[in-house]
Amino acid sequence: MKRALSFSLIPFALILAIGPVGCSDDDDNKDPITPPVIDEFELATSLGDTYFTTYKTPSGLGVNTTADAVYANLIDGDTTNDPYIIDWRSATHYAAGHIEGAVNGSLADFENVLNAIPAGATVVNVCYTGQSASHATAYMNMLGIDAQNLKFGMCGWTSDQAVNLNKWGGAISDDYASWLETVTNTPTQVYDFPMLDTGKTTALEIMREAAIDNLGTKGFKAMSVADLYAEIVSNGNADDYFVVNYFTDTPYDAGHIPGAYQFAPGGSLEAGEMLKYLPTDKTIVVYCYTGQTSSQVVAYLNALGYDAVSLLYGVNAICHSNSTICTTAYHDATNDYPVVQ
């Protein structure tokens, strides 16, 4: 028994002499690993800086397409070049008549719609007028999906008012032409950028999360010219709004909404350019010629954390007949392309 006891004590003594294995003063003094700080706003704007400067799909296609171009693809006998068409109208209006092969989608269900898009497909987004579909188009392109907006929506596809609901025909107007001014307005107040907190770590993940959240909770963000006029003129609430004129120089100089600031297409929305002038304590109203491009801008601004709305139908609802200001004027569909139920 004594020999066995002496033998068992030897390794225990060695352990005491050596001390705990793997521990040192250096380990105790090491700083804890601090995770890198993620600037979500900076990452998200890296996508917007590229997209709104080039205004092209990832493969270089034009952002807007026409009914003529889409129909030509569908009947050319080559199904490999057919676009994946998403109709964003209500289920009722989709059932009453839609482009053959189009699937019905809801902005509120944007995540599932994204997940259903075939890999490598070119998407054509369709709505009533091209405006709400432009929200989806902007997000898809920033997420790396080739997406085009059908110009003027179903109003550009068919003149059948049972299908297009005469949305554009009932909206064009010259009623607010006398409201416009020619004074050049220059923004000077600089604002802090909004804080984004999606919890994601890459630009694509952040933009996807922001898009899904914004479309799911806010949907298509827009207001009419009549409502804006009432707010600014009738109700005296001009200070509650920051109006962005998304025009080139000549139309802006020819006439714009009083107090509107020009943000010229092609770089003005970059984080290092004029984005710093957008307020975080006002509603930003963006308008263009038809409401389609402004809708894309608004989708982006809402993803960044701004409160932004698109002015419905753009200057077509203000001074449709003034070709100097309204350089892209709506016209009825020149062709009646088929729809299916």
Backbone torsions as a table, in degrees:
resi	resn	phi	psi	omega
1	MET	NA	-37.1	-179.0
2	LYS	-65.5	-40.9	-178.6
3	ARG	-64.5	-41.3	-179.3
4	ALA	-65.7	-38.6	-179.4
5	LEU	-66.4	-42.0	179.7
6	SER	-63.5	-40.9	-179.8
7	PHE	-63.4	-39.0	-177.7
8	SER	-72.0	-21.9	-178.7
9	LEU	-81.9	-20.3	-175.9
10	ILE	-62.4	-53.7	-179.6
11	PRO	-63.2	-31.4	179.1
12	PHE	-66.5	-37.9	178.0
13	ALA	-66.4	-39.5	178.2
14	LEU	-63.3	-40.0	179.2
15	ILE	-62.7	-41.2	178.9
16	LEU	-63.8	-37.9	-179.1
17	ALA	-69.5	-40.5	-177.4
18	ILE	-73.6	-37.3	-177.9
19	GLY	91.3	175.4	-178.0
20	PRO	-60.9	134.1	-179.4
21	VAL	-77.0	134.4	173.4
22	GLY	84.2	3.6	-179.8
23	CYS	-110.3	141.2	178.2
24	SER	-154.7	164.7	176.8
25	ASP	-62.9	-32.1	-179.3
26	ASP	-61.9	-40.9	179.2
27	ASP	-61.6	-40.0	-177.9
28	ASP	-68.2	-28.3	-174.6
29	ASN	-93.0	-4.6	-179.0
30	LYS	-67.9	139.6	176.5
31	ASP	-70.8	143.3	175.8
32	PRO	-64.4	147.2	-179.5
33	ILE	-71.4	121.6	-179.8
34	THR	-97.0	122.2	179.9
35	PRO	-63.2	146.6	-180.0
36	PRO	-63.4	146.2	177.9
37	VAL	-77.8	125.5	-179.9
38	ILE	-97.4	116.9	174.7
39	ASP	-92.0	92.8	-174.6
40	GLU	-64.3	-36.7	179.8
41	PHE	-62.2	-44.2	179.8
42	GLU	-62.4	-42.1	179.6
43	LEU	-66.1	-43.2	-179.3
44	ALA	-64.3	-40.9	-178.8
45	THR	-71.0	-19.1	175.4
46	SER	-63.3	-31.6	176.4
47	LEU	-75.7	-44.8	-179.3
48	GLY	-67.1	-36.2	178.4
49	ASP	-57.0	-43.3	-179.5
50	THR	-71.6	-48.6	-172.8
51	TYR	-65.9	-48.4	-174.6
52	PHE	-79.7	-7.3	171.6
53	THR	-86.2	-43.1	-179.5
54	THR	-87.1	-34.4	-175.9
55	TYR	50.3	49.8	177.4
56	LYS	-131.2	159.7	172.1
57	THR	-71.5	167.0	-179.6
58	PRO	-54.6	-31.6	179.9
59	SER	-91.7	0.8	175.5
60	GLY	98.6	11.5	177.5
61	LEU	-76.6	158.7	172.8
62	GLY	-67.4	145.6	-176.4
63	VAL	-70.6	-34.0	176.8
64	ASN	-102.5	142.7	173.8
65	THR	-127.2	166.2	-176.1
66	THR	-110.2	162.8	176.4
67	ALA	-60.1	-39.2	179.4
68	ASP	-58.8	-45.7	-177.2
69	ALA	-67.7	-42.0	-179.6
70	VAL	-65.7	-45.3	-178.7
71	TYR	-64.2	-39.7	178.5
72	ALA	-59.7	-39.9	176.9
73	ASN	-63.9	-40.1	-174.8
74	LEU	-70.7	-25.1	-175.6
75	ILE	-111.0	10.7	-176.0
76	ASP	-81.6	0.4	178.0
77	GLY	83.0	-1.4	179.9
78	ASP	-115.2	102.8	-176.6
79	THR	-74.7	-14.1	-177.4
80	THR	-69.8	-20.5	179.9
81	ASN	-103.0	7.4	179.8
82	ASP	-68.3	136.3	177.6
83	PRO	-75.9	160.2	172.2
84	TYR	-91.4	109.2	-171.3
85	ILE	-97.1	126.8	177.2
86	ILE	-115.1	121.6	179.4
87	ASP	-99.7	113.8	-173.2
88	TRP	-92.8	9.3	178.5
89	ARG	-75.7	174.0	179.5
90	SER	-63.2	157.5	179.8
91	ALA	-60.4	-34.3	179.6
92	THR	-65.8	-47.6	-178.9
93	HIS	-71.7	-32.4	173.8
94	TYR	-61.6	-44.3	-178.5
95	ALA	-67.0	-27.5	-178.7
96	ALA	-74.0	-19.1	178.5
97	GLY	163.3	122.7	-179.0
98	HIS	-145.7	168.0	177.7
99	ILE	-68.1	135.1	-178.1
100	GLU	-58.9	131.9	-179.9
101	GLY	91.3	-11.7	-179.3
102	ALA	-71.1	142.8	173.8
103	VAL	-101.9	150.1	-178.8
104	ASN	-91.4	129.8	179.7
105	GLY	-128.8	161.8	178.0
106	SER	-125.7	133.5	178.1
107	LEU	-58.9	-32.6	179.4
108	ALA	-67.5	-19.2	-179.6
109	ASP	-111.1	35.1	-171.3
110	PHE	-58.9	-37.5	-178.5
111	GLU	-60.6	-47.6	-179.5
112	ASN	-68.0	-34.6	176.9
113	VAL	-63.9	-43.0	177.1
114	LEU	-59.0	-45.1	-176.6
115	ASN	-64.5	-23.5	-176.8
116	ALA	-88.4	-9.0	-177.7
117	ILE	-70.3	125.6	179.4
118	PRO	-61.7	143.5	179.6
119	ALA	-59.2	132.8	176.9
120	GLY	80.3	1.2	-177.0
121	ALA	-74.7	149.6	167.5
122	THR	-95.0	122.9	-175.9
123	VAL	-95.2	137.8	168.9
124	VAL	-115.0	118.0	-179.8
125	ASN	-94.1	131.2	-174.4
126	VAL	-127.6	136.3	172.1
127	CYS	-140.6	-152.9	-178.8
128	TYR	-74.5	-44.7	-170.7
129	THR	-129.7	-2.1	-175.7
130	GLY	92.8	1.2	-174.5
131	GLN	-92.3	-53.9	179.7
132	SER	-69.2	-32.8	176.7
133	ALA	-63.4	-25.2	179.8
134	SER	-69.1	-28.7	172.6
135	HIS	-56.5	-51.4	-178.9
136	ALA	-63.8	-39.2	-178.1
137	THR	-61.3	-44.7	-179.9
138	ALA	-60.9	-48.8	-178.1
139	TYR	-62.4	-44.4	-178.0
140	MET	-60.7	-45.5	-178.9
141	ASN	-64.3	-39.5	177.3
142	MET	-68.5	-21.3	177.7
143	LEU	-90.9	5.3	175.4
144	GLY	91.7	11.1	179.0
145	ILE	-101.0	129.7	175.0
146	ASP	-66.8	111.3	-176.6
147	ALA	-134.9	133.4	177.8
148	GLN	-121.9	149.0	176.3
149	ASN	-98.2	132.2	175.7
150	LEU	-74.4	112.7	-175.7
151	LYS	-56.8	126.3	-180.0
152	PHE	67.5	9.0	175.3
153	GLY	59.6	-145.7	-179.3
154	MET	-68.8	-17.9	174.2
155	CYS	-68.6	-24.2	176.0
156	GLY	-88.8	-10.6	-177.7
157	TRP	-93.2	-40.2	-176.5
158	THR	-147.3	148.7	176.1
159	SER	-90.9	1.3	179.5
160	ASP	-69.4	109.3	-175.7
161	GLN	-70.6	-15.6	173.8
162	ALA	-68.4	-21.8	179.5
163	VAL	-102.0	-47.8	-175.8
164	ASN	-88.1	-7.9	176.0
165	LEU	61.0	15.0	-180.0
166	ASN	53.2	35.8	-177.6
167	LYS	-60.9	-46.6	179.9
168	TRP	-75.4	-42.7	-178.3
169	GLY	-58.8	-31.5	-179.3
170	GLY	-87.9	-0.5	-173.9
171	ALA	-109.6	-29.2	-176.6
172	ILE	-65.7	142.3	-171.8
173	SER	-161.5	156.1	169.7
174	ASP	-116.1	13.5	-170.9
175	ASP	-65.6	-22.2	-175.5
176	TYR	-113.7	16.2	-178.4
177	ALA	-59.3	-38.3	-177.5
178	SER	-73.5	-11.2	-179.4
179	TRP	-75.7	-24.5	-170.7
180	LEU	-71.3	155.0	178.0
181	GLU	-125.1	167.4	178.4
182	THR	-118.5	7.8	177.9
183	VAL	-69.7	133.7	177.0
184	THR	-81.8	124.0	179.4
185	ASN	-107.1	132.2	-178.1
186	THR	-121.2	120.3	179.7
187	PRO	-71.2	142.5	179.9
188	THR	-128.7	-27.8	-177.6
189	GLN	-77.4	128.1	179.8
190	VAL	-100.5	136.3	-178.8
191	TYR	-115.8	153.6	170.3
192	ASP	-68.5	148.0	176.9
193	PHE	-72.2	152.5	175.3
194	PRO	-63.9	160.2	175.6
195	MET	-96.4	127.8	175.4
196	LEU	-103.0	136.7	-178.7
197	ASP	-144.7	69.7	177.5
198	THR	-85.5	-16.8	-176.6
199	GLY	86.0	-0.3	-179.8
200	LYS	-91.7	166.6	-171.6
201	THR	-121.3	-7.8	177.8
202	THR	-121.2	159.2	-177.6
203	ALA	-58.8	-44.8	-178.3
204	LEU	-65.3	-42.0	179.3
205	GLU	-64.9	-41.1	-179.5
206	ILE	-64.6	-46.9	-179.2
207	MET	-65.3	-39.8	178.8
208	ARG	-62.3	-46.1	-179.1
209	GLU	-63.6	-43.3	-179.6
210	ALA	-65.8	-38.7	179.4
211	ALA	-65.0	-47.2	-179.3
212	ILE	-61.8	-43.3	-179.2
213	ASP	-65.3	-46.0	-176.9
214	ASN	-66.8	-43.9	-179.7
215	LEU	-71.1	-32.3	-179.5
216	GLY	-72.5	-32.6	-176.1
217	THR	-102.6	-30.0	-174.8
218	LYS	-112.9	-26.6	-179.0
219	GLY	66.6	-148.7	179.9
220	PHE	-78.7	119.2	-175.0
221	LYS	-100.4	112.2	-177.9
222	ALA	-155.0	164.1	172.3
223	MET	-146.3	156.7	-177.5
224	SER	-85.0	160.8	175.2
225	VAL	-61.6	-40.9	-179.7
226	ALA	-59.5	-42.0	-179.8
227	ASP	-69.1	-39.3	178.9
228	LEU	-66.5	-42.3	178.5
229	TYR	-60.1	-43.6	179.5
230	ALA	-62.7	-41.1	-179.6
231	GLU	-66.0	-46.0	-174.9
232	ILE	-78.4	-46.3	-172.8
233	VAL	-92.2	-56.3	-174.1
234	SER	-71.9	-41.1	-175.5
235	ASN	-97.0	-7.4	177.4
236	GLY	67.6	31.4	-176.9
237	ASN	-104.9	31.9	-177.4
238	ALA	-57.4	-33.7	-177.3
239	ASP	-69.2	-13.0	179.6
240	ASP	-85.0	-5.2	-173.7
241	TYR	-127.9	146.8	173.4
242	PHE	-122.6	110.5	-172.7
243	VAL	-96.9	125.4	179.0
244	VAL	-106.5	121.2	174.9
245	ASN	-95.5	106.2	-176.9
246	TYR	-91.8	68.6	-174.7
247	PHE	-124.2	164.0	165.3
248	THR	-81.7	174.8	-170.1
249	ASP	-59.4	-50.6	-171.5
250	THR	-60.6	-50.0	178.3
251	PRO	-63.9	-36.3	178.2
252	TYR	-62.6	-46.7	-179.1
253	ASP	-64.5	-28.8	-178.6
254	ALA	-75.0	-23.2	178.8
255	GLY	160.9	134.1	179.8
256	HIS	-150.3	166.2	178.7
257	ILE	-59.6	134.8	-178.6
258	PRO	-53.0	129.8	179.1
259	GLY	86.2	-5.4	-176.6
260	ALA	-71.1	142.2	176.9
261	TYR	-102.6	137.1	179.3
262	GLN	-82.9	125.3	169.3
263	PHE	-115.8	102.1	-174.2
264	ALA	-72.2	134.9	176.2
265	PRO	-57.1	144.2	176.2
266	GLY	99.4	43.9	173.2
267	GLY	129.2	-18.7	-175.5
268	SER	-64.8	-25.7	-177.6
269	LEU	-86.7	2.3	178.5
270	GLU	-63.2	147.5	-178.0
271	ALA	-59.0	-30.1	-179.9
272	GLY	-89.2	0.7	-178.6
273	GLU	-108.8	-108.2	-171.4
274	MET	-99.4	0.7	-179.4
275	LEU	-60.1	-29.7	-178.5
276	LYS	-65.5	-17.1	180.0
277	TYR	-86.5	-7.0	-178.5
278	LEU	-79.4	127.8	-177.0
279	PRO	-78.1	151.3	176.0
280	THR	-102.3	0.4	-178.5
281	ASP	-117.9	16.4	178.2
282	LYS	-137.3	164.1	172.1
283	THR	-85.0	125.0	179.3
284	ILE	-91.6	121.6	178.0
285	VAL	-106.9	118.8	-178.9
286	VAL	-108.4	133.0	175.3
287	TYR	-136.4	152.3	179.9
288	CYS	-136.1	-146.8	-177.5
289	TYR	-83.4	-40.3	-173.4
290	THR	-124.7	-5.9	-176.5
291	GLY	87.4	-2.5	-178.2
292	GLN	-84.6	-47.6	177.2
293	THR	-69.4	-41.6	179.5
294	SER	-61.3	-32.0	177.5
295	SER	-63.5	-38.1	177.8
296	GLN	-67.2	-42.2	178.1
297	VAL	-61.0	-43.3	-178.7
298	VAL	-64.8	-40.8	176.8
299	ALA	-57.0	-44.0	179.8
300	TYR	-65.0	-47.5	-178.7
301	LEU	-62.4	-39.0	178.2
302	ASN	-65.9	-35.6	177.2
303	ALA	-64.1	-31.3	179.9
304	LEU	-79.9	-11.2	178.0
305	GLY	109.1	6.0	176.5
306	TYR	-84.8	159.5	172.0
307	ASP	-96.7	101.2	-173.5
308	ALA	-132.2	146.2	176.2
309	VAL	-135.4	151.5	177.6
310	SER	-96.5	137.6	178.0
311	LEU	-79.7	117.2	-174.6
312	LEU	-57.6	129.3	175.3
313	TYR	67.7	3.5	176.1
314	GLY	55.8	-146.1	-178.0
315	VAL	-74.4	-8.2	172.8
316	ASN	-62.1	-23.9	177.8
317	ALA	-94.3	0.2	-178.7
318	ILE	-110.5	-54.8	-175.9
319	CYS	-146.9	62.4	-174.4
320	HIS	-53.2	-35.1	-173.9
321	SER	-82.8	-10.9	-178.7
322	ASN	-85.8	99.0	-173.5
323	SER	-71.2	-18.7	177.5
324	THR	-73.6	-37.7	178.6
325	ILE	-89.9	-47.7	-178.5
326	CYS	-91.6	74.3	-173.9
327	THR	-73.8	-18.4	172.9
328	THR	-120.2	97.5	-175.9
329	ALA	-101.1	139.3	177.7
330	TYR	-69.2	142.7	171.5
331	HIS	-137.8	152.2	-179.6
332	ASP	-60.2	155.7	179.4
333	ALA	-57.4	129.7	-179.9
334	THR	-81.6	-20.2	177.2
335	ASN	-126.2	144.5	175.2
336	ASP	-102.5	95.6	-179.8
337	TYR	-82.5	152.4	-171.9
338	PRO	-71.5	152.5	172.8
339	VAL	-127.9	158.6	177.5
340	VAL	-124.4	160.7	179.1
341	GLN	-112.8	NA	NA
